[in-house]
């Protein structure tokens, strides 16, 4: 595809269940970002990948959150034992980062997670 | 710490007036400053960006200025139109973390016809 793709678009889950959110970045993009956006709020940084490695995991809210990226492409954000406060839109973005140079980050359409 | 502060949180202007949104950043090594527009229910999209070797950049009715000494940058929208109504986010790259992008809290701009 031409853009960043996220799946599922919507996810309703019961409190205590685990969920997996998927992000397919633009082909060739080395950098991949996960952000969380609660209703009417800003873009909260969660984690950033450069290739398959995550130089910065400082934004993950708790140890229930984890993420991985394989083959320098697809990334999965996993939330274990979901809580109601995890309800939000999870946005993924990808970009090319050439050494010290960032370029435009393209966002996916997001996954709206609702924990009931 | 790594931080981007954005003001104001809401801004209401009359159609045709100018709008200015300001951001400050903490990492003096930041070298990339994009601005994103997010319409209701849609994904954020880049509207303009600036690098640290440039003081100002314009694209039609939109301009961004950067003051590296003061570590702040601003978005200027002239001749505002109702379709400019949206949430605007500034961001800064965090060089100490090889390209991490941190966003401000967002500004909700309302342009009244």
Interface residues (C-beta under 8 A of the other chain):
Chain A: X31 X33 X35 X41 X42 X43 X45 X48 X50 X55 X56 X91 X93 X95 X97 X100 X101 X102 X104 X105 X106 X107 X108 X109 X110
Chain B: X31 X32 X34 X43 X44 X45 X46 X49 X89 X93 X95 X97 X98 X99 X100 X101 X102 X103 X104 X105 X106
